[in-house]
Amino acid sequence: MGTYNNKYYEPLEQMMAIRHQYMSKILRDHNGQDVYEFFNNKRVLDLGCGTGEFLNNYCGMGAECSGIDIENNFKIKNKINFKLIKIEANKFLKNCKKKFDVVFLFEFLEHLEEEDKHKLFKNLSKNLNKNAYIFISTLNKNLLSKYLAINIAENFLKLLPKKTHDFNLFLSPSKLQTISTKYNFNLMDIEGIQYNPIFKSFKLSKIDLVNYIGTLKY
């Protein structure tokens, strides 16, 4: 997309609350910290940051934030401790001299080829501080996820433009586990995400057959 497409970003914007809720839960349960306390003075990287609006929330909590996307659909201007850059993710990571404490990979991995997924995790392993967190949300890979994400969401309900997703690029939790282990990441947690098209809202679920959200620790 060369220009901002509200039809594409609306579902992603609806996911912001559940992302924050999930991270708050993980940080409380595994790190013993309130989410606001945790993000203060952290260095955060958002790969596939979209408009930059979600990342901007954590700049407001005192984090130093960098957002990367291949499209310039940014709606937030660069400022102190907040920078959005139009660049391919692996190219950015390969040349980046900074190390990060938190990485967001929200609705991102399902758009990468297999080779690029491996490059991404390899590059990330060189750009993270010890005990860094990676928060991920993506699409499982099975016939149900293909049917709901493509046949229903794209073609029937038209929640997303056609050809937003390529089923061949979807990532199962078991495949995520394999890639994570290869590059020395610990897959700490996975939970499902369910969408209610009537209320246009998401909630956490024990069922991870379609959308899921997870946590890696370095």
Buried (B, 14 or more C-beta within 10 A) or exposed (E): EEEBEEEBBEBBBBBBEBBBBBBBBBBEEEBEEEBEEBBEEBBBBBBBBBBBBBBBBBBEBEBBBBBBBEBEBBEBEEEEBBBBEEEEBBEBBEEBEEEBBBBBBBBBBBBBEEEBBBBBBBBBBEBBEEEBBBBBBBBBBEEEBBEBBBEBBBEEEEBBEEEBBEBEBBBBBEBBBEBBEEBEBEBBBBBBBBBEEEEEEBEBBEEBBBBBBBBBBB
